[in-house]
Amino acid sequence: MEIDFDAADRVSDYVTVPAGTYLCRVAEVRPGTTRAGDERWSLRLVVAEGPHVGKQAAWDSLVFSTRGRARARLVLSALGLPAKGRVTLEPTGIEGRHAFVQVRPAEYASPSGDLVRRNEVPYDGYRAAGLEPPAPEDAEPTAEAPQPKARSRRERSSPPDLDEVPF
């Protein structure tokens, strides 16, 4: 047997934040298709607050197939979008939306044999954050996608001031 202990491992490390749950913003949506021909949207998730703000948390995908429908429903619901009945969605309607997203490191071997490290989102790794991007002033909410009022960070994390309680 022969082994070269001086050879450098070919590793591409794309992990930019440690494992955990972060408030993330959908910074970009890239539409595409799977090898099976189903529509797929790749979501670039960026940390929206805390010590890692602005860093990419992970890339994740929504697959709009019969098999992927349950996860798409879970993700869209966490992003504050309609997830029941017949809806019309555009990739731009997801950009700027927020959710709490769990990320964890994963490794795989690329076709060239390199080791690739990146963060992944588990199947049920999304939770609603209660934040929505502000609607343009001239836009009207649609029946399919109502726009709930955005809550500030203070409203989400602080108890009410006792002097403001009406009873």
C-alpha positions as a printed Julia matrix, in Angstrom:
167×3 Matrix{Float64}:
   0.0    0.0     0.0
   1.19   3.51   -0.78
  -0.16   6.69    0.82
   1.0   10.29    0.52
   0.6   11.96    3.92
   1.79  15.29    2.49
  -1.01  15.48   -0.08
  -3.52  18.21    0.62
  -7.17  17.21    0.91
  -9.4   18.91   -1.6
 -12.06  20.49    0.59
 -14.43  23.31   -0.3
 -15.9   24.75    2.89
 -18.99  26.95    2.41
 -20.17  26.9     6.04
 -20.41  30.57    7.02
 -22.45  30.37   10.24
 -22.47  27.7    12.96
 -25.35  25.26   13.33
 -28.39  26.84   14.93
 -31.65  28.65   14.29
 -31.54  32.14   12.81
 -33.99  34.78   11.71
 -33.33  34.67    7.97
 -34.39  36.75    4.99
 -34.9   35.2     1.57
 -32.3   37.26   -0.3
 -32.64  35.61   -3.7
 -34.81  33.06   -5.5
 -33.45  31.2    -8.54
 -36.11  29.34  -10.52
 -35.11  26.12  -12.26
 -36.11  22.51  -12.76
 -35.13  19.2   -11.23
 -33.68  16.33  -13.28
 -37.2   14.86  -13.28
 -38.55  18.07  -14.85
 -40.38  19.46  -11.79
 -40.2   23.18  -11.05
 -37.66  24.04   -8.34
 -36.89  27.37   -6.68
 -33.52  27.71   -4.95
 -33.65  30.09   -1.98
 -30.6   31.97   -0.69
 -31.12  32.53    3.03
 -29.24  35.36    4.76
 -29.13  35.94    8.52
 -31.27  39.0     9.35
 -30.26  39.78   12.95
 -27.74  38.9    15.64
 -23.97  38.49   15.52
 -24.02  36.83   12.08
 -26.28  39.41   10.39
 -25.64  39.66    6.66
 -23.95  36.26    6.37
 -25.38  33.58    4.16
 -27.0   30.91    6.31
 -27.72  28.37    3.55
 -29.18  27.65    0.15
 -32.4   25.64    0.22
 -34.8   24.45   -2.45
 -38.56  24.23   -2.88
 -39.65  21.54   -5.31
 -43.16  21.9    -6.69
 -43.9   18.25   -7.34
 -46.48  15.93   -5.84
 -43.83  14.59   -3.47
 -42.43  18.05   -2.59
 -45.8   19.72   -2.05
 -45.96  19.08    1.72
 -42.58  20.72    2.36
 -43.37  23.62    0.01
 -46.57  24.19    2.01
 -44.61  24.2     5.29
 -41.99  26.67    3.97
 -44.5   29.01    2.3
 -46.62  29.08    5.44
 -43.58  29.95    7.59
 -42.8   32.78    5.15
 -46.31  34.19    5.63
 -47.64  33.13    2.24
 -50.83  31.23    1.43
 -50.33  27.48    1.59
 -53.86  26.15    0.98
 -56.06  25.95   -2.06
 -55.02  27.09   -5.51
 -52.54  29.98   -5.38
 -50.4   31.77   -7.92
 -46.82  32.41   -6.78
 -43.9   34.23   -8.36
 -40.28  33.94   -7.16
 -40.2   37.69   -6.49
 -43.09  37.26   -4.02
 -40.83  35.25   -1.72
 -37.8   37.54   -1.81
 -37.49  39.72    1.28
 -39.68  37.5     3.45
 -38.48  36.28    6.85
 -38.63  33.06    8.85
 -36.7   31.39   11.62
 -34.55  28.8     9.86
 -32.58  25.95   11.39
 -29.27  25.22    9.65
 -26.77  22.42   10.18
 -23.52  21.49    8.45
 -23.51  18.74    5.84
 -20.76  17.15    3.77
 -20.8   15.4     0.42
 -18.34  14.32   -2.24
 -18.55  16.25   -5.5
 -18.36  14.4    -8.85
 -14.66  15.36   -9.04
 -14.01  13.72   -5.66
 -13.65  16.93   -3.64
 -15.23  17.12   -0.2
 -17.81  19.91   -0.02
 -19.06  21.33    3.28
 -22.12  23.56    3.38
 -25.09  24.31    5.6
 -28.39  22.59    4.93
 -31.92  23.17    6.19
 -33.74  20.13    7.62
 -37.14  19.16    6.18
 -39.05  20.92    8.98
 -36.43  23.6     9.67
 -38.7   26.64    9.12
 -40.8   28.53   11.69
 -42.88  31.67   11.19
 -41.22  34.89   12.32
 -44.22  37.2    12.06
 -42.32  39.63    9.84
 -43.39  40.6     6.34
 -41.69  42.93    3.91
 -43.41  46.31    3.62
 -45.86  46.45    0.75
 -45.31  49.24   -1.79
 -47.58  52.18   -1.02
 -49.39  51.89   -4.33
 -49.94  48.12   -4.05
 -53.14  46.63   -2.74
 -53.19  43.35   -0.82
 -54.69  40.5    -2.81
 -57.23  37.99   -1.57
 -54.74  35.2    -2.22
 -51.87  36.7    -0.24
 -52.99  39.0     2.58
 -50.18  41.1     4.01
 -50.23  41.03    7.81
 -48.74  44.0     9.61
 -45.01  43.64   10.26
 -43.98  43.56   13.88
 -40.79  45.2    15.06
 -38.11  43.26   16.91
 -39.15  45.04   20.12
 -42.79  43.95   19.67
 -41.71  40.33   19.16
 -39.29  40.04   22.06
 -40.36  42.45   24.81
 -43.29  42.16   27.2
 -45.74  45.07   27.1
 -45.08  48.08   29.31
 -47.45  47.89   32.3
 -48.4   51.55   31.82
 -49.66  50.7    28.31
 -51.95  47.83   29.33
 -55.58  49.05   28.95
 -57.0   47.27   32.03
